Amino acid sequence: MAGLKTKAAVAAVIAVVVYFGFFRRKPQYDPAEVAGLRVVVTGSSTGIGEEVAYKFASLGAKVLVTARTESKLQKVVKKCKELGSPESYYVAVSMGSYKNASKVIHTAMEKFGGIDVLILNHVDSGSIYGGYQHNVAKIERALMTNTWTHAHMATVALKTLIKNKGRIVAVSSAAGMVGVPLQVQYSTSKFALNGFFTSLRQELMFNKTTEVLISLCNLGFIDTDMATNLQKYIHSDLHSKIECAAEIVRGTMMRDRDIFFPNHIIPLSIMKDIIPDYVEKLIREQYHLPDNFDSL
C-alpha cells in the first residue's frame, strides 16, 4: 500500500510538472510599462544579451549595453536606437575585475540618473567546455566573471534598484541546477551564481526589503555562437535566442521568481530531486567525448 501511495504521489507531481511546463499559459505584461525604463544588459554584444537589449529597445526602454568588443557594441547601440530606444549607450570592458564591473554601474548612473532593470548575462567563454583539470587560474577566472562580478554589480546597483522598485535578473543555466560532465568550471560558477542570488533574495525579504525583485533565468541550449560551436560535443537541439530573449523580458516585467527557457527546463528543475540518478543519466547521454580530448 505504501509503495502504491508513493507511485501515485510521484505520478501526481509529474502531471503538475507537465502542466506547468508545457500547457499553462504564462501571464503577459503590458508593453507600455517598458517605455522609459532604464535597463543595463551585460554580455550584450552578441547572443542572448544582444537580443534582450533589442527587445527592451523596441518597447521604448533606455538601454546601456556592455561587453568587450567596442565595434560590436557600437552596432548594437545603433540598432537599439533604430528600434525605438530614446537613449542607448555602451561600455566596452572585460568583466574580469570588480573595477570594470563597477564602471558599468557608475556609467549607467551618470547617463540615466538611475537603474530600473539590471540584466546580468556576461560569461567567461573559456569556461564553457572542457575536461576538468585543476587549473586554479582558470577556475578563479570562471568564478570572477561568471559569479562574483554579477554579485558585485548587483550590490553596487542595489541602492538605486531599491529606490526605483527595480529588478535584478541573473542569467544562469540548467548547468546551475544539475551537475554536467565536461563543464565542471562553468557548472560550478552557475551553482554559485544561483546560490548567491537566492540567498540575497532571502536576506532582502528577511529585512523586509521587498522593493527590488530578483529573478533567476534557468536556460537550456540556446542558438548562440558559443552553443553552436559546442554542438559537435553535445547532442541537444538549439532553441531560438530571440524567443529566449522575449521570455526573459516577459519574466522580468512580470517579476517572476524563476524564468525558464525552453519549457522542458521546468520539469528538469523538479525531476532532478525526485529521480536524480535517471536525470543525470539522461544528461550524460547528451555529451560526446571527442578524440584526443584532455580530461580526467
C-alpha positions in Angstrom: 0.0 0.0 0.0 2.8 2.4 0.9 4.5 1.7 -2.4 1.3 2.4 -4.3 0.8 5.7 -2.5 4.4 6.7 -3.4 3.8 5.9 -7.0 0.6 7.8 -7.0 2.3 10.8 -5.4 5.1 10.7 -8.0 2.5 10.5 -10.8 0.7 13.5 -9.4 3.9 15.5 -9.2 4.7 14.6 -12.8 1.3 15.6 -14.0 1.6 19.0 -12.3 5.1 19.5 -13.8 3.9 18.6 -17.3 1.1 21.1 -17.0 3.1 24.0 -15.7 6.0 23.2 -18.1 4.1 22.8 -21.3 0.4 23.7 -21.2 -0.1 26.6 -18.8 -0.5 30.0 -20.4 2.1 32.3 -18.9 0.8 35.7 -17.7 1.8 38.6 -20.1 2.9 42.1 -19.3 1.7 45.5 -20.7 4.3 46.6 -23.2 3.5 50.2 -22.4 5.1 49.6 -18.9 8.5 49.1 -20.5 8.7 52.6 -22.2 11.2 54.8 -20.4 12.7 52.1 -18.2 16.5 52.4 -17.7 17.9 49.0 -18.5 21.5 47.7 -18.2 22.3 44.5 -20.1 25.7 42.8 -19.7 27.3 40.4 -22.2 25.2 42.1 -24.9 27.4 42.4 -28.0 26.1 39.0 -29.3 23.7 36.2 -28.4 21.1 36.3 -25.8 22.2 39.6 -24.3 22.1 41.3 -27.6 18.5 40.1 -28.3 17.4 41.2 -24.8 18.7 44.7 -25.5 16.8 44.8 -28.8 13.6 43.6 -27.2 13.8 46.2 -24.5 14.7 48.9 -27.0 11.8 48.0 -29.3 9.5 48.7 -26.4 10.9 52.1 -25.7 13.4 51.4 -22.9 16.6 53.3 -22.4 19.4 50.8 -22.8 23.1 50.5 -21.8 24.9 47.5 -23.2 28.3 46.2 -22.3 30.8 43.6 -23.5 34.5 43.5 -24.5 34.3 44.4 -28.2 33.6 48.0 -28.9 32.9 47.6 -32.6 30.1 45.1 -31.9 28.7 47.3 -29.2 28.5 50.3 -31.5 26.4 48.2 -33.9 24.1 47.1 -31.1 23.6 50.7 -29.8 22.9 51.8 -33.4 20.2 49.1 -33.8 18.7 49.8 -30.4 18.1 53.4 -31.4 16.7 52.3 -34.8 14.3 50.0 -32.9 13.0 52.9 -30.8 15.2 53.3 -27.7 15.2 57.0 -26.7 18.7 56.6 -25.3 21.3 53.9 -25.9 24.9 53.7 -24.7 27.7 51.2 -24.4 30.6 50.5 -22.1 33.4 48.3 -23.7 35.1 46.4 -20.8 36.0 42.9 -19.8 34.1 41.6 -16.8 37.2 40.0 -15.3 37.5 42.6 -12.5 35.4 44.4 -9.9 36.7 47.7 -11.1 35.3 47.2 -14.6 32.0 45.8 -13.2 31.7 49.0 -11.1 32.4 51.2 -14.1 29.3 49.8 -15.9 27.0 50.7 -13.0 28.6 54.1 -12.5 28.3 54.9 -16.2 24.6 53.9 -16.2 24.0 56.2 -13.2 25.7 59.1 -15.0 23.8 58.6 -18.2 20.4 57.7 -16.8 20.3 59.0 -13.3 19.3 55.6 -12.0 18.6 52.0 -13.0 15.3 50.1 -13.2 16.4 46.8 -14.6 19.8 45.1 -14.3 20.2 42.0 -16.6 23.4 40.1 -15.7 24.3 38.0 -18.7 28.1 38.0 -19.1 30.1 34.8 -19.1 33.7 33.6 -19.4 33.6 31.8 -22.8 36.8 29.9 -21.8 34.9 28.1 -19.0 32.0 26.8 -21.1 33.5 23.4 -22.2 36.5 21.3 -21.4 37.5 18.3 -19.4 38.2 19.2 -15.8 41.8 20.0 -14.8 42.6 21.6 -11.5 43.9 24.8 -13.0 43.5 27.4 -10.3 43.9 30.4 -12.5 41.1 29.2 -14.9 38.8 28.3 -12.0 39.3 31.7 -10.4 38.7 33.5 -13.8 35.5 31.5 -14.3 34.2 32.4 -10.9 35.2 36.0 -11.1 33.5 36.5 -14.5 30.5 34.2 -14.1 29.7 34.8 -10.5 31.5 37.4 -8.4 31.2 40.3 -10.9 27.5 39.5 -11.2 27.2 39.7 -7.4 29.3 42.9 -7.3 27.3 44.7 -9.9 24.0 43.8 -8.1 25.5 45.1 -4.8 26.7 48.4 -6.3 23.4 49.0 -8.0 21.2 47.8 -5.1 20.5 51.2 -3.6 19.1 52.7 -6.9 17.2 49.5 -7.7 15.5 49.6 -4.3 14.7 53.2 -4.7 13.2 52.6 -8.1 11.4 49.3 -7.2 13.6 47.7 -9.8 14.5 44.2 -11.0 17.7 42.2 -11.0 17.9 39.3 -13.5 20.7 36.8 -13.2 21.1 34.7 -16.3 22.0 31.2 -15.2 21.8 27.8 -16.8 20.4 24.3 -16.4 24.0 23.5 -15.6 23.5 25.5 -12.4 20.7 23.2 -11.3 22.2 19.8 -12.3 25.9 18.9 -12.5 27.1 18.2 -16.0 30.2 16.5 -17.4 32.9 18.3 -19.3 31.6 21.7 -17.9 32.8 21.5 -14.3 34.1 25.0 -14.1 31.1 26.5 -15.8 28.6 24.4 -13.8 30.3 25.3 -10.6 30.2 29.0 -11.3 26.5 28.8 -12.2 25.6 26.9 -9.0 27.5 29.6 -7.1 25.5 32.3 -9.0 22.2 30.7 -8.1 23.3 30.3 -4.5 24.3 34.0 -4.2 21.1 35.4 -5.7 18.7 33.1 -3.9 20.4 33.9 -0.6 20.4 37.6 -1.4 16.7 37.4 -2.2 16.2 35.7 1.2 18.1 38.3 3.1 16.3 41.2 1.4 13.0 39.6 2.3 14.2 38.8 5.8 15.0 42.6 6.2 11.6 43.4 4.7 13.3 45.0 1.7 10.7 44.0 -0.9 11.1 46.9 -3.3 13.6 45.1 -5.6 12.9 41.7 -7.2 15.5 39.1 -8.1 14.8 36.7 -10.9 16.9 33.7 -11.9 17.0 32.6 -15.6 17.5 28.9 -16.0 18.3 28.4 -19.6 18.9 25.3 -21.8 20.8 25.1 -25.1 20.3 28.4 -27.0 21.4 29.1 -30.5 24.3 31.5 -29.6 27.7 31.3 -31.3 29.2 29.5 -28.3 26.4 26.9 -28.2 26.7 26.3 -32.0 30.4 25.6 -31.6 29.6 23.0 -28.9 27.1 21.0 -31.0 29.8 18.6 -32.0 30.2 17.7 -28.3 26.6 18.0 -27.0 23.7 16.2 -28.6 20.9 18.7 -28.0 18.6 20.9 -30.1 19.3 24.6 -30.2 16.5 26.9 -29.2 15.8 30.4 -30.5 17.8 33.2 -28.9 15.1 35.6 -30.0 12.4 33.6 -28.3 14.7 33.2 -25.2 15.2 37.0 -25.0 11.4 37.5 -25.3 10.8 35.1 -22.4 13.5 36.8 -20.3 11.8 40.2 -20.9 8.4 38.7 -20.1 9.6 37.2 -16.9 11.4 40.3 -15.9 8.4 42.5 -16.4 6.1 40.0 -14.6 8.6 39.9 -11.7 8.8 36.1 -12.0 10.9 34.4 -9.3 12.3 32.0 -11.9 12.4 32.2 -15.7 12.8 29.0 -17.6 13.6 28.6 -21.3 12.9 26.4 -23.1 9.9 24.9 -21.3 11.4 21.5 -20.7 13.8 23.1 -18.1 10.8 23.4 -15.8 10.3 19.6 -15.4 14.0 19.2 -15.1 14.1 21.6 -12.2 11.7 19.4 -10.3 12.5 15.9 -11.5 16.2 16.3 -10.6 15.2 15.9 -7.0 12.7 13.1 -7.5 14.6 10.8 -9.8 18.2 12.3 -9.7 20.0 9.2 -11.0 17.8 8.9 -14.0 18.0 12.7 -14.8 21.8 12.6 -14.5 22.0 9.6 -16.8 19.9 11.4 -19.4 22.3 14.4 -19.2 25.4 12.2 -19.6 23.9 10.6 -22.7 23.7 14.0 -24.4 27.5 14.5 -24.2 30.1 13.2 -26.6 33.8 12.9 -25.8 35.9 13.8 -28.9 39.1 12.1 -29.8 42.3 13.2 -28.1 40.2 15.1 -25.6 42.2 16.0 -22.4 40.0 15.0 -19.5 40.2 13.1 -16.2 
